[in-house]
Amino acid sequence: MASIIFSCEDVQEWMKKEGFQAFADHFYAEQVDGEALLCMNEETLKTLVPPAGVRAKLLHKIKKLNDESTEVRTTEARPIHEDANAETVGEASSAPSVEKNKVRTYLHFQKGHWKRSDEAKGRQRLARNKRKRLEIRQMKKNAHEELVQEKKKRQKTEEKLSSAKKNQEKFYQMWRQTEREKERLLYLQMKNKTKSINSSDSAVQ
């Protein structure tokens, strides 16, 4: 949106806002203020803005700016009636300075609007950064919780394996004890049979 500008600094700021950053400092160095900017045409811009395409766009922006300035002057200036007395005519003679002050006031309003717009963008950027930090923090928290859960699962699995190993060792010991007992009983049976056979042989003789 075009804005009414007045000083060389305003021209520099306006050109940066409108996308002509490459020529803003050059215009400031040439002391181009708002009045000089509104008087620019194709010929006067050739030395300041050599590229024809950029020059055409800048001329279009200047025309819009000039139309806005004319609209403000038409809206804000007080009319002078034909039947006004000398005092009224005297006051009307100071209308340009009044109009100039009103243009300055409008300019300050536009500057305030730009400033508020930049502040709003800054707040939005800070809000986005804050949301990103919160998202990253939440992601880290979720990852930590997943690691803790995975660690707990691994511990439970290790406990189950350890318990199974202990049960297996216990079963093996019981099996070995049973096998030893079987061997002992079998040895006693064989011993008794051998003793019985020997006793029978002695009786026969």
C-alpha positions in Angstrom: 0.0 0.0 0.0 1.5 3.4 -1.0 2.0 6.0 1.7 2.4 9.8 1.7 6.1 10.6 2.5 7.9 13.9 3.1 11.5 13.8 4.2 14.6 12.1 2.5 14.5 9.4 5.3 10.8 8.8 4.5 11.6 8.3 0.8 14.4 5.9 1.8 12.1 3.9 4.1 9.2 3.9 1.5 11.5 2.6 -1.2 12.7 -0.2 1.0 9.1 -1.1 1.9 8.0 -1.1 -1.7 10.9 -3.4 -2.8 13.4 -1.0 -4.2 16.1 -1.5 -1.6 18.9 -1.4 -4.2 18.1 2.3 -5.0 17.0 3.5 -1.6 20.4 4.6 -0.4 21.2 6.3 -3.7 18.0 8.3 -3.5 18.9 9.4 0.0 22.4 10.4 -1.1 20.8 12.5 -3.9 18.6 14.2 -1.2 15.3 13.1 -2.8 12.5 14.1 -0.5 8.8 13.6 -0.8 8.2 16.6 -3.0 11.1 15.7 -5.3 9.8 12.1 -5.5 6.3 13.2 -6.6 7.8 15.3 -9.3 9.8 12.4 -10.8 9.1 11.3 -14.4 10.7 9.1 -17.0 13.5 11.5 -17.8 14.5 12.3 -14.3 14.5 8.7 -13.2 16.8 7.5 -16.0 20.0 8.5 -14.2 18.7 7.3 -10.8 17.2 4.0 -11.9 18.8 2.7 -15.1 17.0 -0.6 -15.5 13.9 0.1 -17.6 11.7 -2.5 -15.9 12.5 -1.4 -12.4 12.0 2.3 -13.5 8.5 1.5 -14.9 7.5 -0.2 -11.6 8.8 2.8 -9.6 6.9 5.3 -11.8 3.7 3.3 -11.2 4.3 3.4 -7.4 5.0 7.1 -7.6 1.8 7.7 -9.5 -0.2 5.9 -6.8 1.6 7.9 -4.2 0.8 11.1 -6.0 -2.9 10.1 -6.3 -3.0 9.4 -2.5 -1.4 12.7 -1.8 -3.9 14.5 -3.9 -6.8 12.6 -2.2 -5.5 13.7 1.2 -5.2 17.3 0.1 -8.7 17.3 -1.4 -10.2 15.7 1.7 -8.4 17.6 4.4 -8.1 21.2 2.9 -10.8 23.7 4.1 -12.8 25.3 1.3 -12.7 29.1 0.8 -16.1 30.7 0.1 -16.5 33.6 -2.3 -18.4 35.6 0.3 -15.7 35.1 3.0 -14.5 38.3 4.7 -10.9 39.5 4.8 -10.2 37.6 8.0 -11.3 34.4 6.4 -9.3 35.0 3.3 -6.3 35.7 5.6 -6.8 32.4 7.3 -7.2 30.7 3.9 -3.8 32.1 2.9 -2.3 29.9 5.6 -4.0 26.8 4.2 -0.8 25.3 2.6 1.0 25.3 5.9 -2.1 23.7 7.6 -2.3 21.2 4.8 1.4 20.5 5.2 1.0 19.8 8.9 -1.9 17.5 8.1 0.2 15.6 5.6 2.9 15.3 8.3 0.3 14.0 10.7 -0.9 11.5 8.1 2.7 10.5 7.5 3.3 9.9 11.2 0.1 7.8 11.3 1.5 5.7 8.4 4.8 5.3 10.1 3.0 4.2 13.2 1.0 1.7 11.1 4.3 0.4 9.6 5.8 0.2 13.1 2.8 -1.6 14.5 2.8 -4.0 11.5 6.5 -4.8 12.1 5.8 -5.3 15.8 2.9 -7.6 15.0 5.1 -9.6 12.6 7.8 -9.7 15.3 5.3 -11.0 17.8 4.0 -13.6 15.3 7.6 -14.7 14.7 8.3 -15.0 18.4 5.1 -17.0 18.9 6.1 -19.4 16.0 9.6 -19.8 17.6 8.0 -20.5 21.0 5.7 -23.1 19.5 8.6 -24.7 17.7 10.6 -24.8 21.0 7.6 -26.3 22.8 7.2 -28.9 20.0 10.9 -29.8 20.2 10.7 -30.0 24.0 7.7 -32.3 23.7 9.4 -34.5 21.2 12.4 -34.8 23.5 10.1 -35.7 26.4 8.3 -38.3 24.3 11.6 -39.8 23.1 12.9 -39.9 26.7 9.7 -41.7 27.8 10.0 -44.2 25.0 13.6 -44.9 26.1 12.4 -45.4 29.7 9.7 -47.8 28.6 12.1 -49.7 26.4 14.5 -50.0 29.3 11.8 -51.3 31.5 10.7 -53.9 28.9 14.3 -55.0 28.5 14.7 -55.4 32.3 11.5 -57.5 32.4 12.8 -59.7 29.6 16.1 -60.1 31.4 14.3 -61.0 34.6 12.2 -63.6 32.8 15.3 -65.1 31.1 17.1 -65.2 34.5 14.1 -66.9 36.1 13.8 -69.4 33.3 17.5 -70.2 33.6 17.2 -70.7 37.4 14.2 -73.0 36.9 16.2 -74.9 34.2 19.1 -75.4 36.6 16.8 -76.5 39.4 15.1 -79.0 37.1 18.5 -80.3 36.0 19.6 -80.8 39.6 16.3 -82.7 40.4 16.8 -84.9 37.4 20.4 -85.7 38.3 19.3 -86.5 41.9 16.6 -88.8 40.6 19.0 -90.6 38.2 21.5 -91.1 41.1 18.7 -92.6 43.2 17.8 -95.0 40.4 21.4 -96.0 40.0 21.7 -96.7 43.7 18.5 -98.8 43.9 19.6 -100.7 40.8 23.0 -101.4 42.5 21.3 -102.7 45.6 19.0 -104.9 43.7 22.0 -106.4 41.8 23.9 -106.9 45.0 21.0 -108.7 46.7 20.5 -111.0 43.7 24.2 -111.8 43.7 24.1 -112.6 47.4 21.0 -114.8 46.9 22.7 -116.7 44.1 25.8 -117.3 46.2 23.7 -118.5 49.1 21.9 -121.0 46.9 25.2 -122.4 45.5 26.5 -122.9 49.1 23.3 -124.8 50.1 23.6 -127.1 47.1 27.2 -128.1 47.9 
